[in-house]
Amino acid sequence: MKRIGFPILLIAMAIYCSGPLLWQCITSLKPESELTRIPPIFPGDPTVNHYISIFEGYPFMRIILNSAIVSSATTLLSLVLGCLSAFGLSKLRVRHKAFILGFVLSVSMFPAIATVSPLHIIIRGLGLRDTWWALILTYTTFSLPLSIWILTNYFQQIPDEICLSARIDGCSPFQTFCRIMLPLSAPGIFTTAILVFIFSWNEFLFALTFTSTPASRTIPVAIALFPGLHEVPWGDIAAASVLVTLPLIFLVLTFQRRIIEGLTAGAVKG
């Protein structure tokens, strides 16, 4: 029973977790006449008109480009700043490391809605509203604590003797960081990059507040603005949701081994 029950449990859990995505896929293939039919059914005559519609009726390629640039730039900034900060907190002689790390983490404890108003005033004062940089700087601020926390814990698992050996061989701290720490920390860096990218790709509140035109609008806001005055294009919304989820699925499947290595680093000691 254990041999049979465990696979069945895994399959049931997989179906349950993937249910919303599967339902969106089904909805995106339904003709308009079947979208609101009760009870819901599988599409009798599948169509790809909704996928065509989102590119013809909306500037969707521009919106995807905005999300890709904002998410990639945020991930890059968070990794650069996070890796340098984590290296200093884990391997260099820095006083009050625990206090500094706790202070950095305190940034992520504020509810996002409580920071929207002051951030909006700052961004408007800097002339950055409705630009990529408004989102990149904001997302980096809120993703940096996560990056520093994950990378600090990962760097601490690397033996100090390796860094000491590098210093004896004449490496400066920065050379030790670039030539030794970064290659050894690849799984943790990949894990952090995926988590930051997903956060930036899916973020809605700041994107809604700081952007107002398709020139910088990201995917979550664009999909939320699909409904018109008298109708809700459920088929278009479902098609857009499926399309923007595919890059995340591809990233996770491609770097699955690296992500698991990064998340489980230090869990088992030899």
C-alpha positions as a Markdown table, in Angstrom:
| # | Residue | x | y | z |
|---|---|---|---|---|
| 1 | Met | 0.0 | 0.0 | 0.0 |
| 2 | Lys | 2.9 | 2.4 | 0.7 |
| 3 | Arg | 4.4 | 1.8 | -2.7 |
| 4 | Ile | 1.0 | 2.5 | -4.4 |
| 5 | Gly | -0.2 | 5.2 | -2.1 |
| 6 | Phe | 2.8 | 7.5 | -2.2 |
| 7 | Pro | 2.9 | 7.9 | -6.0 |
| 8 | Ile | -0.9 | 8.4 | -6.0 |
| 9 | Leu | -0.5 | 11.1 | -3.3 |
| 10 | Leu | 2.3 | 12.8 | -5.4 |
| 11 | Ile | 0.1 | 12.8 | -8.5 |
| 12 | Ala | -2.9 | 14.2 | -6.7 |
| 13 | Met | -0.7 | 16.9 | -5.1 |
| 14 | Ala | 0.7 | 17.8 | -8.5 |
| 15 | Ile | -2.7 | 18.0 | -10.1 |
| 16 | Tyr | -4.0 | 20.1 | -7.2 |
| 17 | Cys | -1.0 | 22.6 | -7.5 |
| 18 | Ser | -1.1 | 22.8 | -11.3 |
| 19 | Gly | -4.9 | 23.1 | -11.3 |
| 20 | Pro | -5.2 | 26.9 | -11.7 |
| 21 | Leu | -2.6 | 26.9 | -14.6 |
| 22 | Leu | -4.4 | 23.9 | -16.3 |
| 23 | Trp | -7.7 | 25.7 | -16.0 |
| 24 | Gln | -6.3 | 28.9 | -17.5 |
| 25 | Cys | -5.0 | 26.8 | -20.4 |
| 26 | Ile | -8.4 | 25.3 | -21.0 |
| 27 | Thr | -10.1 | 28.7 | -20.7 |
| 28 | Ser | -7.7 | 30.3 | -23.2 |
| 29 | Leu | -8.7 | 27.8 | -25.8 |
| 30 | Lys | -12.4 | 28.2 | -25.4 |
| 31 | Pro | -14.5 | 30.2 | -28.0 |
| 32 | Glu | -16.3 | 33.2 | -26.7 |
| 33 | Ser | -19.6 | 31.4 | -26.7 |
| 34 | Glu | -18.3 | 28.8 | -24.2 |
| 35 | Leu | -16.5 | 31.0 | -21.8 |
| 36 | Thr | -19.5 | 31.7 | -19.5 |
| 37 | Arg | -21.3 | 28.4 | -20.0 |
| 38 | Ile | -22.5 | 26.7 | -16.8 |
| 39 | Pro | -21.4 | 24.1 | -15.9 |
| 40 | Pro | -17.8 | 24.8 | -17.1 |
| 41 | Ile | -16.8 | 22.3 | -19.8 |
| 42 | Phe | -13.8 | 21.5 | -21.9 |
| 43 | Pro | -13.7 | 23.5 | -25.2 |
| 44 | Gly | -15.7 | 21.7 | -27.9 |
| 45 | Asp | -14.0 | 23.6 | -30.7 |
| 46 | Pro | -10.6 | 24.8 | -29.4 |
| 47 | Thr | -9.3 | 28.1 | -30.8 |
| 48 | Val | -6.2 | 30.2 | -30.5 |
| 49 | Asn | -8.0 | 33.5 | -31.3 |
| 50 | His | -7.4 | 34.7 | -27.7 |
| 51 | Tyr | -3.7 | 34.4 | -28.1 |
| 52 | Ile | -3.8 | 36.3 | -31.4 |
| 53 | Ser | -6.1 | 38.9 | -29.8 |
| 54 | Ile | -3.7 | 39.9 | -27.0 |
| 55 | Phe | -1.1 | 40.8 | -29.5 |
| 56 | Glu | -3.4 | 42.6 | -31.9 |
| 57 | Gly | -5.6 | 44.4 | -29.4 |
| 58 | Tyr | -2.9 | 45.4 | -26.8 |
| 59 | Pro | 0.7 | 46.4 | -27.0 |
| 60 | Phe | 1.6 | 43.1 | -25.4 |
| 61 | Met | 5.1 | 42.7 | -26.9 |
| 62 | Arg | 6.1 | 46.1 | -25.4 |
| 63 | Ile | 4.7 | 45.0 | -22.0 |
| 64 | Ile | 6.6 | 41.8 | -22.1 |
| 65 | Leu | 9.7 | 43.7 | -22.9 |
| 66 | Asn | 9.1 | 46.0 | -20.0 |
| 67 | Ser | 8.8 | 43.2 | -17.6 |
| 68 | Ala | 11.8 | 41.4 | -18.9 |
| 69 | Ile | 14.0 | 44.5 | -18.7 |
| 70 | Val | 12.8 | 45.4 | -15.2 |
| 71 | Ser | 13.1 | 41.9 | -13.8 |
| 72 | Ser | 16.5 | 41.2 | -15.4 |
| 73 | Ala | 17.9 | 44.6 | -14.2 |
| 74 | Thr | 16.5 | 44.1 | -10.7 |
| 75 | Thr | 18.0 | 40.6 | -10.5 |
| 76 | Leu | 21.4 | 41.8 | -11.7 |
| 77 | Leu | 21.5 | 44.7 | -9.2 |
| 78 | Ser | 20.3 | 42.5 | -6.4 |
| 79 | Leu | 22.9 | 39.9 | -7.1 |
| 80 | Val | 25.8 | 42.3 | -7.4 |
| 81 | Leu | 25.0 | 44.2 | -4.2 |
| 82 | Gly | 23.8 | 41.1 | -2.4 |
| 83 | Cys | 26.9 | 39.1 | -3.2 |
| 84 | Leu | 29.3 | 41.9 | -2.1 |
| 85 | Ser | 27.3 | 42.5 | 1.1 |
| 86 | Ala | 27.0 | 38.8 | 1.9 |
| 87 | Phe | 30.8 | 38.3 | 1.3 |
| 88 | Gly | 31.6 | 41.1 | 3.8 |
| 89 | Leu | 29.1 | 39.8 | 6.4 |
| 90 | Ser | 30.3 | 36.2 | 6.2 |
| 91 | Lys | 34.0 | 36.3 | 5.5 |
| 92 | Leu | 35.4 | 39.7 | 6.4 |
| 93 | Arg | 36.1 | 41.2 | 9.8 |
| 94 | Val | 33.0 | 43.4 | 10.3 |
| 95 | Arg | 31.8 | 44.6 | 13.6 |
| 96 | His | 28.2 | 44.0 | 14.7 |
| 97 | Lys | 27.4 | 41.6 | 11.8 |
| 98 | Ala | 24.3 | 40.3 | 13.4 |
| 99 | Phe | 23.0 | 43.9 | 14.0 |
| 100 | Ile | 23.7 | 44.9 | 10.4 |
| 101 | Leu | 22.0 | 41.8 | 9.0 |
| 102 | Gly | 19.0 | 42.3 | 11.2 |
| 103 | Phe | 18.8 | 46.0 | 10.1 |
| 104 | Val | 18.9 | 44.9 | 6.5 |
| 105 | Leu | 16.1 | 42.3 | 7.0 |
| 106 | Ser | 14.0 | 44.9 | 8.8 |
| 107 | Val | 13.4 | 46.6 | 5.4 |
| 108 | Ser | 11.3 | 43.6 | 4.3 |
| 109 | Met | 9.2 | 43.7 | 7.4 |
| 110 | Phe | 7.3 | 46.8 | 6.4 |
| 111 | Pro | 4.0 | 46.2 | 4.6 |
| 112 | Ala | 4.3 | 47.2 | 0.9 |
| 113 | Ile | 1.1 | 49.3 | 1.1 |
| 114 | Ala | 2.6 | 51.4 | 3.9 |
| 115 | Thr | 5.6 | 52.4 | 1.8 |
| 116 | Val | 3.7 | 53.3 | -1.5 |
| 117 | Ser | 2.9 | 56.9 | -0.6 |
| 118 | Pro | 6.4 | 58.0 | 0.5 |
| 119 | Leu | 8.1 | 56.1 | -2.3 |
| 120 | His | 5.7 | 57.7 | -4.8 |
| 121 | Ile | 6.7 | 61.2 | -3.5 |
| 122 | Ile | 10.4 | 60.3 | -3.8 |
| 123 | Ile | 10.1 | 58.9 | -7.3 |
| 124 | Arg | 8.0 | 61.8 | -8.5 |
| 125 | Gly | 10.5 | 64.2 | -7.0 |
| 126 | Leu | 13.3 | 62.5 | -8.9 |
| 127 | Gly | 11.4 | 62.6 | -12.1 |
| 128 | Leu | 11.4 | 58.8 | -12.5 |
| 129 | Arg | 7.6 | 58.2 | -12.5 |
| 130 | Asp | 6.5 | 56.0 | -15.4 |
| 131 | Thr | 10.0 | 54.8 | -16.2 |
| 132 | Trp | 11.8 | 51.5 | -15.8 |
| 133 | Trp | 14.1 | 52.9 | -13.2 |
| 134 | Ala | 11.2 | 53.7 | -10.9 |
| 135 | Leu | 10.5 | 49.9 | -10.7 |
| 136 | Ile | 14.0 | 48.7 | -10.8 |
| 137 | Leu | 15.2 | 50.8 | -7.8 |
| 138 | Thr | 12.0 | 49.9 | -5.9 |
| 139 | Tyr | 12.2 | 46.2 | -6.6 |
| 140 | Thr | 15.9 | 46.1 | -5.8 |
| 141 | Thr | 15.3 | 47.8 | -2.4 |
| 142 | Phe | 12.8 | 45.2 | -1.4 |
| 143 | Ser | 14.5 | 42.1 | -2.9 |
| 144 | Leu | 18.0 | 43.0 | -1.6 |
| 145 | Pro | 17.3 | 41.8 | 2.0 |
| 146 | Leu | 16.3 | 38.4 | 0.6 |
| 147 | Ser | 19.4 | 38.2 | -1.5 |
| 148 | Ile | 21.7 | 39.2 | 1.3 |
| 149 | Trp | 20.1 | 36.7 | 3.7 |
| 150 | Ile | 20.3 | 33.7 | 1.3 |
| 151 | Leu | 23.8 | 34.5 | 0.1 |
| 152 | Thr | 25.2 | 35.2 | 3.6 |
| 153 | Asn | 23.9 | 31.8 | 4.8 |
| 154 | Tyr | 25.4 | 30.2 | 1.7 |
| 155 | Phe | 28.8 | 31.9 | 1.9 |
| 156 | Gln | 29.0 | 30.8 | 5.6 |
| 157 | Gln | 28.9 | 27.2 | 4.5 |
| 158 | Ile | 32.2 | 27.6 | 2.5 |
| 159 | Pro | 35.2 | 26.8 | 4.8 |
| 160 | Asp | 37.1 | 29.8 | 6.0 |
| 161 | Glu | 40.3 | 27.9 | 5.3 |
| 162 | Ile | 39.8 | 28.4 | 1.5 |
| 163 | Cys | 39.7 | 32.2 | 1.9 |
| 164 | Leu | 42.8 | 32.0 | 4.2 |
| 165 | Ser | 44.6 | 29.9 | 1.7 |
| 166 | Ala | 43.8 | 32.4 | -1.1 |
| 167 | Arg | 45.1 | 35.3 | 1.0 |
| 168 | Ile | 48.3 | 33.4 | 1.7 |
| 169 | Asp | 48.7 | 32.9 | -2.0 |
| 170 | Gly | 48.5 | 36.7 | -2.5 |
| 171 | Cys | 44.9 | 37.2 | -3.4 |
| 172 | Ser | 43.2 | 40.4 | -2.3 |
| 173 | Pro | 39.8 | 40.2 | -0.7 |
| 174 | Phe | 38.2 | 41.2 | -4.0 |
| 175 | Gln | 40.2 | 38.7 | -5.9 |
| 176 | Thr | 39.2 | 36.0 | -3.4 |
| 177 | Phe | 35.6 | 37.1 | -3.9 |
| 178 | Cys | 35.7 | 36.9 | -7.7 |
| 179 | Arg | 37.9 | 33.9 | -8.3 |
| 180 | Ile | 36.9 | 31.6 | -5.4 |
| 181 | Met | 33.7 | 32.6 | -3.7 |
| 182 | Leu | 31.6 | 33.2 | -6.7 |
| 183 | Pro | 32.4 | 29.9 | -8.5 |
| 184 | Leu | 31.8 | 27.9 | -5.3 |
| 185 | Ser | 28.6 | 29.8 | -4.6 |
| 186 | Ala | 26.9 | 29.2 | -8.0 |
| 187 | Pro | 24.0 | 27.2 | -6.7 |
| 188 | Gly | 23.1 | 29.8 | -4.1 |
| 189 | Ile | 23.4 | 32.6 | -6.6 |
| 190 | Phe | 21.2 | 30.8 | -9.1 |
| 191 | Thr | 18.6 | 30.2 | -6.4 |
| 192 | Thr | 18.6 | 33.9 | -5.4 |
| 193 | Ala | 18.4 | 35.0 | -9.0 |
| 194 | Ile | 15.3 | 32.9 | -9.7 |
| 195 | Leu | 13.5 | 34.1 | -6.5 |
| 196 | Val | 14.3 | 37.7 | -7.2 |
| 197 | Phe | 13.3 | 37.4 | -10.9 |
| 198 | Ile | 10.0 | 35.8 | -10.0 |
| 199 | Phe | 9.3 | 38.5 | -7.4 |
| 200 | Ser | 10.0 | 41.2 | -10.0 |
| 201 | Trp | 8.0 | 39.5 | -12.7 |
| 202 | Asn | 4.9 | 39.1 | -10.6 |
| 203 | Glu | 4.9 | 42.3 | -8.5 |
| 204 | Phe | 1.7 | 44.3 | -8.9 |
| 205 | Leu | 1.3 | 47.1 | -6.3 |
| 206 | Phe | 4.3 | 49.2 | -7.1 |
| 207 | Ala | 4.0 | 48.7 | -10.8 |
| 208 | Leu | 0.4 | 49.9 | -10.7 |
| 209 | Thr | 1.3 | 53.0 | -8.7 |
| 210 | Phe | 4.5 | 54.1 | -10.4 |
| 211 | Thr | 3.5 | 53.4 | -14.1 |
| 212 | Ser | 0.7 | 55.0 | -16.1 |
| 213 | Thr | 1.4 | 54.2 | -19.8 |
| 214 | Pro | 2.4 | 51.1 | -21.8 |
| 215 | Ala | 5.9 | 52.7 | -22.2 |
| 216 | Ser | 6.8 | 51.2 | -18.8 |
| 217 | Arg | 3.8 | 49.2 | -17.7 |
| 218 | Thr | 4.5 | 45.6 | -16.7 |
| 219 | Ile | 2.6 | 42.4 | -17.2 |
| 220 | Pro | 0.5 | 42.1 | -14.0 |
| 221 | Val | -0.8 | 45.6 | -14.4 |
| 222 | Ala | -1.5 | 45.2 | -18.1 |
| 223 | Ile | -3.5 | 42.0 | -17.5 |
| 224 | Ala | -5.4 | 43.7 | -14.7 |
| 225 | Leu | -6.4 | 46.5 | -17.1 |
| 226 | Phe | -7.7 | 44.2 | -19.8 |
| 227 | Pro | -11.4 | 44.5 | -18.7 |
| 228 | Gly | -13.3 | 47.1 | -20.6 |
| 229 | Leu | -16.2 | 49.2 | -19.6 |
| 230 | His | -18.9 | 46.7 | -20.3 |
| 231 | Glu | -17.2 | 43.3 | -20.6 |
| 232 | Val | -14.4 | 41.2 | -19.1 |
| 233 | Pro | -12.3 | 39.4 | -21.8 |
| 234 | Trp | -11.8 | 36.2 | -19.8 |
| 235 | Gly | -10.3 | 34.4 | -22.8 |
| 236 | Asp | -7.7 | 37.1 | -23.4 |
| 237 | Ile | -6.8 | 37.3 | -19.7 |
| 238 | Ala | -6.4 | 33.5 | -19.6 |
| 239 | Ala | -4.2 | 33.5 | -22.7 |
| 240 | Ala | -2.0 | 36.3 | -21.4 |
| 241 | Ser | -1.7 | 34.5 | -18.0 |
| 242 | Val | -0.5 | 31.3 | -19.7 |
| 243 | Leu | 2.0 | 33.1 | -21.9 |
| 244 | Val | 3.6 | 35.1 | -19.1 |
| 245 | Thr | 3.8 | 32.0 | -16.8 |
| 246 | Leu | 5.8 | 30.0 | -19.4 |
| 247 | Pro | 9.1 | 31.9 | -19.0 |
| 248 | Leu | 9.0 | 31.2 | -15.2 |
| 249 | Ile | 8.3 | 27.5 | -15.8 |
| 250 | Phe | 11.2 | 27.4 | -18.3 |
| 251 | Leu | 13.6 | 29.0 | -15.9 |
| 252 | Val | 12.7 | 26.8 | -13.0 |
| 253 | Leu | 12.9 | 23.6 | -15.1 |
| 254 | Thr | 16.2 | 24.7 | -16.6 |
| 255 | Phe | 17.9 | 25.5 | -13.3 |
| 256 | Gln | 16.0 | 23.0 | -11.2 |
| 257 | Arg | 19.2 | 21.2 | -10.0 |
| 258 | Arg | 20.9 | 24.5 | -9.1 |
| 259 | Ile | 17.9 | 25.7 | -7.2 |
| 260 | Ile | 17.7 | 22.6 | -5.2 |
| 261 | Glu | 21.4 | 22.7 | -4.4 |
| 262 | Gly | 21.1 | 26.3 | -3.3 |
| 263 | Leu | 18.1 | 25.8 | -1.1 |
| 264 | Thr | 19.5 | 22.6 | 0.6 |
| 265 | Ala | 23.0 | 24.0 | 1.1 |
| 266 | Gly | 24.1 | 23.3 | 4.6 |
| 267 | Ala | 21.2 | 21.1 | 5.4 |
| 268 | Val | 23.4 | 18.1 | 5.7 |
| 269 | Lys | 26.9 | 18.3 | 7.2 |
| 270 | Gly | 29.5 | 15.8 | 6.2 |
